[in-house]
Amino acid sequence: MAKKKQQDRITTLYCRLSRDDEFSGDSASIQTQKTMLTQYTKERGFINCEFFVDM
């Protein structure tokens, strides 16, 4: 079986809402996590990134 090319793969990024923030919707902690994960993936050349957020 051939290896999948990077552009054929999806990188899933998971953010979790803290219990302390559970009533504030898309909180600052979620935004911070998204920013950090986006930076991490760009620095390492990951593409096709999808966020999943647990609230």
Biotite code that builds the C-alpha atoms (Angstrom):
import biotite.structure as struc

atoms = struc.array([
    struc.Atom([0.000, 0.000, 0.000], chain_id="A", res_id=1, res_name="MET", atom_name="CA", element="C"),
    struc.Atom([1.390, 3.385, -0.989], chain_id="A", res_id=2, res_name="ALA", atom_name="CA", element="C"),
    struc.Atom([2.117, 6.024, 1.620], chain_id="A", res_id=3, res_name="LYS", atom_name="CA", element="C"),
    struc.Atom([-0.306, 8.924, 1.694], chain_id="A", res_id=4, res_name="LYS", atom_name="CA", element="C"),
    struc.Atom([1.077, 12.278, 0.640], chain_id="A", res_id=5, res_name="LYS", atom_name="CA", element="C"),
    struc.Atom([0.931, 15.099, 3.181], chain_id="A", res_id=6, res_name="GLN", atom_name="CA", element="C"),
    struc.Atom([-1.596, 17.029, 1.081], chain_id="A", res_id=7, res_name="GLN", atom_name="CA", element="C"),
    struc.Atom([-3.962, 14.015, 1.221], chain_id="A", res_id=8, res_name="ASP", atom_name="CA", element="C"),
    struc.Atom([-3.971, 13.992, 5.024], chain_id="A", res_id=9, res_name="ARG", atom_name="CA", element="C"),
    struc.Atom([-5.975, 16.065, 7.485], chain_id="A", res_id=10, res_name="ILE", atom_name="CA", element="C"),
    struc.Atom([-4.330, 17.308, 10.660], chain_id="A", res_id=11, res_name="THR", atom_name="CA", element="C"),
    struc.Atom([-6.877, 17.491, 13.456], chain_id="A", res_id=12, res_name="THR", atom_name="CA", element="C"),
    struc.Atom([-6.362, 20.085, 16.148], chain_id="A", res_id=13, res_name="LEU", atom_name="CA", element="C"),
    struc.Atom([-8.225, 19.718, 19.427], chain_id="A", res_id=14, res_name="TYR", atom_name="CA", element="C"),
    struc.Atom([-9.137, 22.556, 21.789], chain_id="A", res_id=15, res_name="CYS", atom_name="CA", element="C"),
    struc.Atom([-10.818, 22.007, 25.124], chain_id="A", res_id=16, res_name="ARG", atom_name="CA", element="C"),
    struc.Atom([-12.791, 24.555, 27.075], chain_id="A", res_id=17, res_name="LEU", atom_name="CA", element="C"),
    struc.Atom([-11.811, 24.800, 30.721], chain_id="A", res_id=18, res_name="SER", atom_name="CA", element="C"),
    struc.Atom([-14.527, 24.288, 33.325], chain_id="A", res_id=19, res_name="ARG", atom_name="CA", element="C"),
    struc.Atom([-13.689, 27.799, 34.547], chain_id="A", res_id=20, res_name="ASP", atom_name="CA", element="C"),
    struc.Atom([-14.663, 29.157, 31.119], chain_id="A", res_id=21, res_name="ASP", atom_name="CA", element="C"),
    struc.Atom([-17.604, 26.882, 30.352], chain_id="A", res_id=22, res_name="GLU", atom_name="CA", element="C"),
    struc.Atom([-20.260, 29.613, 30.264], chain_id="A", res_id=23, res_name="PHE", atom_name="CA", element="C"),
    struc.Atom([-18.371, 32.120, 28.146], chain_id="A", res_id=24, res_name="SER", atom_name="CA", element="C"),
    struc.Atom([-18.703, 30.434, 24.721], chain_id="A", res_id=25, res_name="GLY", atom_name="CA", element="C"),
    struc.Atom([-15.696, 30.708, 22.408], chain_id="A", res_id=26, res_name="ASP", atom_name="CA", element="C"),
    struc.Atom([-13.511, 31.970, 25.228], chain_id="A", res_id=27, res_name="SER", atom_name="CA", element="C"),
    struc.Atom([-10.085, 33.554, 25.318], chain_id="A", res_id=28, res_name="ALA", atom_name="CA", element="C"),
    struc.Atom([-8.617, 30.173, 26.281], chain_id="A", res_id=29, res_name="SER", atom_name="CA", element="C"),
    struc.Atom([-10.013, 28.608, 23.095], chain_id="A", res_id=30, res_name="ILE", atom_name="CA", element="C"),
    struc.Atom([-8.694, 31.498, 21.010], chain_id="A", res_id=31, res_name="GLN", atom_name="CA", element="C"),
    struc.Atom([-5.281, 31.154, 22.668], chain_id="A", res_id=32, res_name="THR", atom_name="CA", element="C"),
    struc.Atom([-5.215, 27.410, 22.001], chain_id="A", res_id=33, res_name="GLN", atom_name="CA", element="C"),
    struc.Atom([-6.152, 27.966, 18.345], chain_id="A", res_id=34, res_name="LYS", atom_name="CA", element="C"),
    struc.Atom([-3.401, 30.565, 17.959], chain_id="A", res_id=35, res_name="THR", atom_name="CA", element="C"),
    struc.Atom([-0.777, 28.323, 19.547], chain_id="A", res_id=36, res_name="MET", atom_name="CA", element="C"),
    struc.Atom([-1.811, 25.271, 17.520], chain_id="A", res_id=37, res_name="LEU", atom_name="CA", element="C"),
    struc.Atom([-1.890, 27.254, 14.280], chain_id="A", res_id=38, res_name="THR", atom_name="CA", element="C"),
    struc.Atom([1.623, 28.534, 14.929], chain_id="A", res_id=39, res_name="GLN", atom_name="CA", element="C"),
    struc.Atom([2.834, 25.020, 15.801], chain_id="A", res_id=40, res_name="TYR", atom_name="CA", element="C"),
    struc.Atom([1.433, 23.516, 12.594], chain_id="A", res_id=41, res_name="THR", atom_name="CA", element="C"),
    struc.Atom([2.814, 26.288, 10.369], chain_id="A", res_id=42, res_name="LYS", atom_name="CA", element="C"),
    struc.Atom([6.299, 25.935, 11.879], chain_id="A", res_id=43, res_name="GLU", atom_name="CA", element="C"),
    struc.Atom([6.244, 22.203, 11.169], chain_id="A", res_id=44, res_name="ARG", atom_name="CA", element="C"),
    struc.Atom([4.700, 22.348, 7.697], chain_id="A", res_id=45, res_name="GLY", atom_name="CA", element="C"),
    struc.Atom([1.359, 20.711, 8.474], chain_id="A", res_id=46, res_name="PHE", atom_name="CA", element="C"),
    struc.Atom([-1.436, 21.504, 6.038], chain_id="A", res_id=47, res_name="ILE", atom_name="CA", element="C"),
    struc.Atom([-5.164, 20.721, 5.798], chain_id="A", res_id=48, res_name="ASN", atom_name="CA", element="C"),
    struc.Atom([-5.726, 21.524, 9.474], chain_id="A", res_id=49, res_name="CYS", atom_name="CA", element="C"),
    struc.Atom([-9.164, 21.176, 11.062], chain_id="A", res_id=50, res_name="GLU", atom_name="CA", element="C"),
    struc.Atom([-10.111, 22.378, 14.538], chain_id="A", res_id=51, res_name="PHE", atom_name="CA", element="C"),
    struc.Atom([-12.340, 20.418, 16.881], chain_id="A", res_id=52, res_name="PHE", atom_name="CA", element="C"),
    struc.Atom([-13.499, 22.242, 19.989], chain_id="A", res_id=53, res_name="VAL", atom_name="CA", element="C"),
    struc.Atom([-14.887, 20.512, 23.078], chain_id="A", res_id=54, res_name="ASP", atom_name="CA", element="C"),
    struc.Atom([-17.144, 22.875, 24.993], chain_id="A", res_id=55, res_name="MET", atom_name="CA", element="C"),
])
